[in-house]
């Protein structure tokens, strides 16, 4: 899964439960940081300085400024790709409840 946050910064989630942070340069991609994810994530979404990692076991949030993972922020099932994002808001669907974040 891939989350292209900025033109030169790329975040991905790996099958072995890591959030990878890459920077692009003239040689291609350079791995900058590898952060463990305690909950299995199948969907990655960015919003401002936050990266949301949702999966069947809940939601984790990564703060890019602090370079810190907040695992298990919500412990509930998220359906794959149950995310709506616009410039001003991000909506995550948890079963039939909605979480609305606005800048």
C-alpha positions, 0 to 999 in steps of 0.5 A: 500500500502506498501513501504519497504525502508530498512529491518527495516523501513517500510512506508505505505499509509492508506485509510484515507490519512496518510503516516505511518512509522514503525520500526520492532523490536523483538515484531513486528512492532512499529508505529513511525510516522503518517504524513498527505497526502493532496492529495489522493495517490494510489501508493508509491515508494521510491528512496534514501531518498525520498518517492513518493506518486502518485495519481489521483490528483498529486504527493507528495514527503516525505523527510525521512531525514527532515521528511517533506511532500511536497504535490502537487509537481506536480498537474496532474493525475498519473495512478495507478502503473505508476512507473518504478524503478531500482537501478539508476533511478525512472521513473514516468509516468504522462499521456504521459510525463515522469519524470526521476530521477537519483542518 
